[in-house]
Amino acid sequence: DTAVSQTPKYLVTQMGNDKSIKCEQNLGHDTMYWYKQDSKKFLKIMFSYNNKELIINETVPNRFSPKSPDKAHLNLHINSLELGDSAVYFCASSSGPLYGYTFGSGTRLTVV
Amino acid sequence: DAKTTQPPSMDCAEGRAANLPCNHSTISGNEYVYWYRQIHSQGPQYIIHGLKNNETNEMASLIITEDRKSSTLILPHATLRDTAVYYCIVRVSSGTYKYIFGTGTRLKVLA
């Protein structure tokens, strides 16, 4: 019954690998987001999709490619992983600009 | 989006009201004030939002000053489970769908 679910919860991988993080929401929301929380605990938006269309891309390296097959899913694919990509990645969704976001529980990515 | 300023940390005794201040002196007329919290390393949790009137829900109350340059989140009876980082965010009611999170206030509720 989780509203916004992310998989995997933990991901440990070597530099140079390619990995994906999946996000699904069952709230019927139109808008989904990816946020990155670094070691200093700053939460920064990366991407936003509204009804499968990209509406925000916050100067994220093009090694990061979001994909939204439908409005309930927003996946994040990362190519050529670097040490600096280590962080917690949060997916979120909302039904519109006036409404609060519902966040997932996060994916802790560690690049070694 | 307007910038917000919050104290980095606060303590509150269990059972007492926790009053978390936020300054947003450059807020404009169509910007809402939102509050979220993040407990340990969980995902942020929406608490409440408002435009100019005071708001209350089952979690908290939001008091916005008349000039809208500051606001206070009130947790009426803080419990140990309210220990978290609390973020105050201002955001326009339309347009780009994003929040800009600041550094927040780390609230510690003491037994």
Interface residues (C-beta under 8 A of the other chain):
Chain A: V4 T31 Y33 Y35 K41 F42 L43 K44 I45 S48 N50 I55 I56 E58 V88 F90 A92 S94 G96 P97 L98 G100 Y101 T102 F103 G104 S105 G106 R108
Chain B: Y32 Y34 Y36 Q38 S41 Q42 G43 P44 Q45 Y46 I47 H49 V85 Y87 R91 V92 S93 S94 G95 T96 Y97 K98 Y99 I100 F101 T103
